[in-house]
């Protein structure tokens, strides 16, 4: 329920009205009033998708209570439909029977895909765009923490991830990271997939990877480096830090494009919009500055490992 609490905090701050929201079972969902006597508060009952709750505001803000009630009920309905709430409950460790799970989400009994999306801004605008796009399909979309999750059955997840990225960038003008995991089954399988997808985005951000779409196969190399021990990383970092610090952003971009192109000079020059002789000059300069010729596969592999660790240590994004 983290994303709902985040919304309540924004609502309180933006309206300059402190309030307290308590569920019918006594759970404090939100409280920006803190130590106020209940006798000094105005109480308004509201419904959160079939569950009663009580909204408390100071009596001086009584006139705002109806607007707050409408805003909270509407946002809760948007964030927590029954099916979306089941996914959130699974992530929060709440017990769900197989019968109720497959009754509400029958597609989980077959192979489906979880897409996890991290945007740099306009999270709820992106959520609305995605919900509108998938309105007629049997797909569940919800916000959890810093992420937007999409769960459903897709014929080609690779192609779909690209489409989602393009849609977000063109309609919400927001950059994004997308990871996806194929899974089938119960709560355990879904939670495990969510954590995996979350880690893929974390790795992509940590190493500032040019590609912004990740799955298990695409990050095998980076995952290996990510799990290298601290001592080994320190040893490699100390060996390469002075060499890599000599490279400016243009050179680092050149290295990354060359590695992503499989050490292909012609393809790299095309991607960088430069003449191949210019690229060769840059590769020669990298060799001169670092002592590594990344045209050689073995040296390129070592250099890639060092570059990832260097970026991680320097938190380069």
C-alpha positions in Angstrom: 0.0 0.0 0.0 3.1 2.2 -0.2 2.0 4.0 -3.3 -1.4 5.0 -1.7 0.4 6.4 1.3 2.7 8.3 -1.0 -0.4 9.9 -2.6 -1.9 10.8 0.8 1.3 12.5 1.8 1.3 14.5 -1.5 -2.4 15.4 -0.9 -1.8 16.7 2.6 1.2 18.7 1.5 -0.4 20.2 -1.6 -3.7 21.1 0.1 -2.0 22.3 3.3 -4.6 20.3 5.2 -3.4 17.8 7.8 -5.6 14.7 8.2 -5.8 11.2 9.7 -7.1 8.2 7.8 -8.1 5.1 9.8 -9.4 1.8 8.4 -12.4 0.0 9.9 -10.2 -2.4 11.7 -8.3 0.4 13.3 -5.2 0.5 11.1 -3.8 4.0 10.7 -3.4 4.4 7.0 -2.1 7.9 7.2 -1.6 10.6 9.9 -0.2 14.1 9.4 -2.2 15.4 12.4 -0.3 13.3 15.0 -1.1 14.0 18.6 -4.4 15.8 18.2 -7.3 15.0 20.5 -10.1 13.3 18.7 -12.7 15.6 20.3 -11.1 18.5 18.3 -11.5 16.7 15.0 -14.2 16.3 12.4 -14.9 12.7 11.3 -16.1 11.8 7.8 -16.8 8.2 6.8 -15.6 7.0 3.4 -15.4 3.8 1.4 -12.2 2.3 0.1 -13.3 -0.3 -2.5 -15.9 -1.9 -0.2 -14.1 -1.3 3.1 -15.1 1.5 5.4 -12.6 4.0 6.7 -12.7 7.2 8.8 -11.2 10.5 7.7 -10.4 13.0 10.5 -9.6 16.7 9.9 -9.3 19.6 12.3 -12.6 21.4 12.7 -11.2 24.6 11.1 -10.8 22.6 7.9 -14.2 20.9 8.0 -15.2 22.6 4.8 -12.4 20.7 3.0 -13.5 17.3 4.3 -15.8 16.5 1.4 -13.2 17.3 -1.2 -10.6 15.2 0.6 -13.1 12.3 0.8 -13.8 12.4 -2.9 -10.1 12.7 -3.8 -9.1 9.8 -1.5 -11.9 7.5 -2.7 -11.2 8.2 -6.4 -7.5 7.7 -6.0 -7.9 4.5 -4.1 -10.3 3.1 -6.7 -7.8 4.1 -9.4 -4.9 2.4 -7.6 -6.6 -0.6 -6.0 -9.1 -2.4 -8.2 -9.8 -5.9 -6.8 -7.3 -7.6 -9.1 -4.6 -5.0 -8.6 -5.0 -5.3 -4.8 -4.4 -9.0 -5.0 -1.0 -8.4 -6.6 -0.2 -5.7 -3.9 -1.3 -8.1 -1.2 1.0 -10.8 -2.6 4.0 -8.4 -2.6 3.2 -7.4 1.0 3.2 -11.0 2.2 -0.5 -11.4 2.8 -2.0 -14.8 2.6 -4.0 -15.5 -0.5 -5.7 -18.9 -1.3 -5.1 -20.5 -4.7 -8.8 -20.6 -5.2 -9.3 -16.8 -4.8 -6.0 -16.1 -6.8 -7.0 -18.1 -9.9 -10.6 -17.0 -9.7 -9.7 -13.3 -9.9 -6.6 -13.8 -12.1 -7.2 -16.9 -14.3 -4.3 -16.1 -16.7 -1.8 -16.8 -13.9 -2.4 -20.5 -14.4 -0.6 -20.3 -17.7 2.6 -18.6 -18.8 2.5 -14.8 -18.4 4.8 -11.9 -18.2 5.5 -9.2 -15.6 6.8 -5.9 -16.9 8.3 -3.5 -14.4 8.7 0.1 -15.3 10.7 2.9 -13.6 10.1 6.4 -14.9 12.0 9.6 -14.0 8.8 11.7 -13.7 5.0 11.7 -14.3 4.5 8.3 -12.8 0.7 8.6 -12.5 0.4 10.2 -15.9 2.2 7.1 -17.3 -0.1 4.9 -15.3 -3.1 6.5 -16.9 -1.6 6.3 -20.4 -0.9 2.6 -20.0 -4.4 1.8 -18.5 -6.1 3.6 -21.4 -4.0 1.7 -23.9 -4.8 -1.7 -22.3 -8.4 -0.9 -21.4 -9.9 -3.7 -23.5 -7.3 -6.4 -22.7 -7.1 -8.8 -19.8 -4.1 -7.1 -18.3 -3.5 -5.8 -14.8 -1.6 -2.5 -14.3 -0.7 -1.0 -10.9 1.8 1.1 -9.1 3.9 -0.3 -6.3 6.5 1.8 -4.6 8.6 3.5 -7.3 7.4 1.1 -10.1 4.6 0.6 -12.5 3.8 -3.1 -13.0 2.0 -4.7 -15.9 1.0 -8.4 -15.7 -0.6 -10.4 -18.4 -0.1 -12.8 -21.3 1.9 -11.5 -24.3 2.9 -13.2 -27.5 6.3 -11.4 -27.9 7.5 -9.8 -24.6 10.7 -8.5 -26.3 8.7 -6.6 -28.9 6.2 -5.5 -26.3 8.8 -4.0 -24.1 10.0 -1.8 -26.9 6.5 -0.7 -27.7 5.9 0.3 -24.0 9.1 2.3 -23.9 8.3 4.1 -27.1 4.8 4.9 -25.8 6.0 6.3 -22.5 8.7 8.4 -24.1 6.4 9.8 -26.8 3.3 10.4 -24.7 4.5 11.2 -21.3 7.9 12.7 -22.3 9.6 10.7 -19.6 12.6 8.5 -19.9 12.2 5.0 -18.4 13.8 1.7 -17.5 11.9 -1.5 -18.3 12.5 -5.1 -17.1 10.4 -8.2 -17.7 10.2 -11.7 -16.4 8.2 -14.6 -17.7 6.6 -16.7 -15.0 3.7 -19.1 -14.3 2.1 -20.0 -11.0 1.3 -18.8 -7.6 2.2 -16.1 -5.1 5.8 -17.4 -4.7 6.4 -17.3 -8.4 5.1 -13.8 -8.8 6.9 -12.3 -5.8 10.2 -14.0 -7.0 9.6 -12.5 -10.5 8.9 -9.1 -9.1 12.2 -9.1 -7.1 14.1 -10.3 -10.1 12.7 -7.6 -12.4 13.4 -5.0 -9.7 17.1 -6.2 -9.5 17.4 -5.9 -13.3 16.5 -2.2 -13.2 18.7 -1.6 -10.2 21.7 -3.2 -12.1 20.8 -1.2 -15.3 20.8 2.1 -13.3 23.9 1.2 -11.3 26.0 0.6 -14.4 24.2 3.3 -16.4 23.7 0.9 -19.3 22.8 2.4 -22.6 20.1 -0.2 -23.2 17.1 0.5 -21.0 15.2 -2.8 -21.5 16.3 -5.8 -19.4 15.6 -9.5 -18.9 17.6 -12.3 -17.4 19.4 -13.1 -20.6 20.4 -9.6 -21.4 22.1 -9.0 -18.1 24.0 -12.2 -17.5 27.4 -10.4 -17.8 26.3 -7.4 -15.6 24.7 -9.7 -13.0 28.0 -11.6 -12.7 29.9 -8.4 -12.0 27.2 -7.2 -9.7 27.8 -10.2 -7.5 31.6 -10.1 -7.5 32.9 -9.7 -3.9 33.8 -6.3 -2.5 37.5 -7.1 -2.2 37.8 -8.2 -5.8 36.0 -5.1 -7.0 38.3 -2.9 -4.9 41.4 -4.6 -6.4 40.2 -4.1 -10.0 39.0 -0.5 -9.3 42.4 0.5 -7.8 44.2 -0.9 -10.8 42.1 0.9 -13.4 40.8 4.1 -11.7 43.7 6.3 -12.9 43.5 4.9 -16.5 39.7 5.3 -16.8 39.8 8.8 -15.2 41.7 10.0 -18.3 38.7 9.2 -20.5 36.2 11.9 -21.1 32.5 11.3 -21.8 33.0 11.1 -25.6 35.6 8.4 -25.1 33.5 6.4 -22.7 30.6 6.6 -25.1 32.9 5.4 -27.8 34.0 2.5 -25.7 30.4 1.5 -24.9 29.2 1.7 -28.4 32.1 -0.3 -29.6 31.5 -3.0 -27.0 27.8 -3.1 -27.7 28.5 -3.5 -31.5 30.5 -6.6 -30.8 33.9 -4.9 -31.5 32.7 -4.1 -35.1 34.4 -0.9 -36.3 32.0 -0.2 -39.2 28.9 -0.7 -37.2 30.2 1.5 -34.3 31.3 4.3 -36.6 27.8 4.2 -38.1 26.1 4.4 -34.7 28.4 7.3 -33.6 27.9 9.1 -37.0 31.7 9.4 -37.5 34.2 8.2 -40.1 35.8 4.8 -39.4 39.2 6.5 -39.4 38.0 8.8 -36.6 36.9 5.8 -34.6 40.3 4.1 -35.2 42.0 7.2 -34.0 39.9 7.1 -30.8 40.6 3.4 -30.2 44.4 4.1 -30.6 44.1 6.9 -28.1 42.3 4.6 -25.6 45.1 2.1 -26.1 47.7 4.9 -25.4 45.9 6.3 -22.3 45.0 2.9 -20.7 47.3 0.3 -22.1 44.3 -1.8 -23.4 43.5 -2.4 -27.0 39.8 -3.1 -26.9 39.9 -4.4 -30.5 41.2 -7.6 -28.9 38.4 -9.7 -27.4 40.3 -10.7 -24.2 41.5 -7.2 -23.5 38.0 -5.9 -24.3 36.4 -8.3 -21.8 38.8 -7.2 -19.0 38.2 -3.6 -19.9 34.4 -4.0 -19.8 34.6 -5.5 -16.3 36.9 -2.7 -15.1 34.6 0.0 -16.7 31.5 -1.4 -15.0 33.1 -1.5 -11.6 34.6 2.0 -12.1 31.1 3.4 -13.0 29.6 1.6 -10.0 32.2 3.0 -7.6 31.9 6.5 -9.0 28.1 6.3 -9.3 28.2 7.6 -12.8 24.7 8.1 -14.3 
